[in-house]
Amino acid sequence: MKMSPVTSRLPGLILGFLLSGVALLGMALGCGTQTEGAKLWRHHCAECHGLEGRGNLLGYSRYPLVNLVDDAWSGSSDTGSLEEIVLQGVFPVMPAFDQLDDDELRAIMDHLQMLRGEIY
């Protein structure tokens, strides 16, 4: 039985689509080269502030200043003040992250500055 040209190429096309899907899924999940700050951000901050720091997540967007990359924060908070907020929290909205060591805190601050377009 002779296969048509399309039918004979079908297994290769399916494999190509599957591999493309796996690659896209990996990028969407943040696999690959990610800074330590990005990993820490994803683990500690993204649930409320979002992966991009915009805070536009259902359930959290109603809180003032949850968006950390908008103009409300532009130039209004130095890194030391932000570090203090992260370590102490903002009762009752944001928990304290006092378990972070200095290197982890600095990595998160660097990542936030990158999200805000302050460093590259």
C-alpha positions in Angstrom: 0.0 0.0 0.0 1.5 3.3 -1.1 1.3 6.3 1.3 0.5 9.8 0.0 3.3 12.4 0.5 1.3 14.1 3.3 0.7 10.8 5.1 4.3 9.8 4.9 5.4 13.1 6.5 2.8 13.0 9.2 4.9 11.4 12.0 7.7 14.0 11.4 5.2 16.8 11.5 3.6 15.5 14.7 7.0 15.1 16.4 7.9 18.7 15.3 4.7 20.1 16.8 5.2 18.2 20.0 8.8 19.3 20.4 7.8 22.9 19.7 5.1 22.7 22.3 7.6 21.3 24.9 10.0 24.2 24.1 7.3 26.8 24.5 6.1 25.3 27.7 9.6 25.3 29.1 9.9 29.0 28.3 6.5 29.8 29.8 7.5 28.0 33.0 10.7 29.9 33.2 13.0 27.0 32.5 16.5 27.7 31.3 18.7 30.6 32.2 17.1 32.5 35.1 18.8 34.8 37.6 18.7 33.9 41.2 16.6 37.0 41.8 14.0 35.9 39.2 13.8 32.5 40.9 13.4 34.1 44.3 10.8 36.5 42.9 8.8 33.6 41.5 8.9 31.8 44.8 8.3 34.7 47.2 6.7 37.6 45.3 4.9 36.5 42.2 1.8 35.2 43.9 0.8 38.7 44.8 2.9 41.0 42.6 2.8 38.8 39.5 5.8 37.7 37.4 6.2 41.1 35.9 5.6 43.0 39.2 2.4 44.6 38.0 0.2 43.1 40.7 -2.7 42.6 38.3 -3.8 39.3 39.7 -7.3 38.6 40.7 -7.6 39.0 44.4 -4.6 41.3 44.9 -5.1 44.1 42.4 -7.4 46.0 44.9 -4.5 46.7 47.2 -2.8 50.0 46.7 0.8 49.8 45.6 0.7 46.1 44.7 1.9 47.2 41.3 5.6 47.7 41.9 6.5 48.9 38.4 4.0 51.7 37.8 4.6 55.4 38.3 3.4 55.3 41.9 6.7 53.8 42.8 8.9 55.6 40.3 11.7 57.2 42.3 9.6 57.2 45.5 11.3 54.4 47.3 15.0 53.9 47.7 16.3 50.3 47.8 16.9 50.4 51.6 13.3 51.3 52.3 12.1 48.6 50.0 14.4 46.0 51.6 12.9 47.0 55.0 9.4 46.6 53.7 10.3 43.1 52.4 11.9 42.1 55.7 9.2 43.5 57.9 6.1 43.1 55.7 3.1 45.4 55.6 0.4 44.3 58.1 -2.1 42.9 57.3 -1.5 42.7 53.6 2.0 41.5 53.0 3.9 39.0 55.2 7.4 39.6 56.5 10.1 37.8 54.6 12.7 38.0 57.4 14.0 34.5 56.5 15.8 35.9 53.5 19.5 36.3 53.8 21.3 39.4 52.6 22.3 37.8 49.2 18.7 36.6 48.6 17.3 40.0 49.5 19.8 41.8 47.2 18.9 39.4 44.4 15.2 40.2 44.7 15.9 43.9 44.8 18.0 43.6 41.7 15.3 41.7 40.0 12.7 44.3 41.0 14.9 47.1 39.6 15.2 45.1 36.3 11.4 44.8 36.2 11.1 48.5 36.7 13.6 49.2 33.9 16.1 50.8 36.3 18.9 48.3 35.6 19.5 45.8 32.7 
